[in-house]
Amino acid sequence: MLRSFLTALFLSISLMLQSQNDAVGYNETLVYTASYNMSGILNDIAEIKMETSPVKTSKATLLQLKCTAVTYSKWDNFFKIRDLYESYVSPKSLLPYLYKRDISEGGFYKYMKYTFSHKTQTVKSQMKKKNGYEENTSVSIGSDTKDIVSTLYSIRLIDYSTMSVGTVKTFTIIFDNKELKGQFKYLGKETISTALGKKSCYKLALGSRSTDALKGTNSNFLWLTADANKIIVYGKFNIPVGTGELRIKSASGLRN
C-alpha cells in the first residue's frame, strides 16, 4: 500500500521538457513530508529528501540528483521504506548519463541501473532482486526520454511565466525498463501557505497516459514557487490505493 503510494508519487511528479538549467544549483537540499489518507485521516508516513551536489569525472563535472524516501520510525514495523533514487546529469541541461534506483520496501527489494547512450537512443539496464537474481538488457528510448529523477528536476526548467492557462505538455520517462507517457496542464498561479511562508505558485494538473499510477481527471496537482527556483512546495495525489499529499518542510542552498 505505502510502496504503491510512494512509487506513484515519484511517477506523478516526473515531467520532461528540453530547456537550459537556470534553476537547479549544486548544493541544494529540499525536505518534504509525504502523507497518506488512511480511513479518512491524513497520516504523515515518510520523509522525502532531494539533494544536489557536484561530481567530478575524468572528463567533466556532473550534477548528482539524489532522492531518498524513509518512513518515520513509528511506521517501520508496519511497512518499512528505505529508498534511494539518483541520477547523474549535465549541469546545463539535466540530460542524464547514469541512473540508479535502490529500494527496500516492506521486505521487497529491487536495484536498477540505467546507462544512457543518447547517440544511439538506448539504455543499458541492470536489474537485481533478492536471492541473487540479476537481469541485464538494452532498451530503446525516444530522443526526449529521461529517467524518473532527472525528469523530476526538469519540471523546474520550464518557463511558466509566458505559458497560457490551459496549456498541455507531454512527457516520457523510462521506469522498470518501460517508457511511460504522461501529460500536465498549466492551471495558472495561486498563492498558498507553506512551511516556507505564503508562496505565489504555478499550479499544474497531472495525468498519465500509459500507467494506472494516477487516477481521475484533474485529481493530481503540483504547486511550484513562481520565482526563479521553481521548487515544488505542495502536491496532492489520487492513486489506486488512496489519496496522498507532499508538503515541503525546509529548503536550503537554492540557486537563486
Rosetta blueprint (number, residue, H / E / L):
1 M L
2 L H
3 R H
4 S H
5 F H
6 L H
7 T H
8 A H
9 L H
10 F H
11 L H
12 S H
13 I L
14 S L
15 L L
16 M L
17 L L
18 Q L
19 S L
20 Q L
21 N L
22 D L
23 A L
24 V L
25 G L
26 Y L
27 N L
28 E L
29 T E
30 L E
31 V E
32 Y E
33 T E
34 A E
35 S E
36 Y E
37 N E
38 M E
39 S L
40 G L
41 I E
42 L E
43 N E
44 D E
45 I E
46 A E
47 E E
48 I E
49 K E
50 M E
51 E E
52 T E
53 S E
54 P E
55 V E
56 K E
57 T L
58 S L
59 K L
60 A L
61 T E
62 L E
63 L E
64 Q E
65 L E
66 K E
67 C E
68 T E
69 A E
70 V E
71 T E
72 Y L
73 S H
74 K H
75 W H
76 D H
77 N H
78 F H
79 F H
80 K L
81 I E
82 R E
83 D E
84 L E
85 Y E
86 E E
87 S E
88 Y E
89 V E
90 S L
91 P L
92 K L
93 S L
94 L L
95 L L
96 P E
97 Y E
98 L E
99 Y E
100 K E
101 R E
102 D E
103 I E
104 S E
105 E E
106 G L
107 G L
108 F E
109 Y E
110 K E
111 Y E
112 M E
113 K E
114 Y E
115 T E
116 F E
117 S E
118 H L
119 K L
120 T L
121 Q L
122 T E
123 V E
124 K E
125 S E
126 Q E
127 M E
128 K E
129 K L
130 K H
131 N H
132 G H
133 Y L
134 E E
135 E E
136 N E
137 T E
138 S E
139 V E
140 S E
141 I L
142 G L
143 S L
144 D L
145 T L
146 K E
147 D L
148 I H
149 V H
150 S H
151 T H
152 L H
153 Y H
154 S H
155 I H
156 R H
157 L H
158 I L
159 D L
160 Y L
161 S L
162 T L
163 M L
164 S L
165 V L
166 G L
167 T L
168 V E
169 K E
170 T E
171 F E
172 T E
173 I E
174 I E
175 F E
176 D L
177 N L
178 K E
179 E E
180 L E
181 K E
182 G E
183 Q E
184 F E
185 K E
186 Y E
187 L E
188 G E
189 K E
190 E E
191 T E
192 I E
193 S E
194 T E
195 A L
196 L L
197 G E
198 K E
199 K E
200 S E
201 C E
202 Y E
203 K E
204 L E
205 A E
206 L E
207 G E
208 S E
209 R L
210 S L
211 T L
212 D L
213 A L
214 L L
215 K L
216 G L
217 T L
218 N L
219 S L
220 N L
221 F E
222 L E
223 W E
224 L E
225 T E
226 A L
227 D L
228 A L
229 N L
230 K L
231 I L
232 I E
233 V E
234 Y E
235 G E
236 K E
237 F E
238 N E
239 I E
240 P L
241 V L
242 G E
243 T E
244 G E
245 E E
246 L E
247 R E
248 I E
249 K E
250 S E
251 A E
252 S E
253 G L
254 L L
255 R L
256 N L
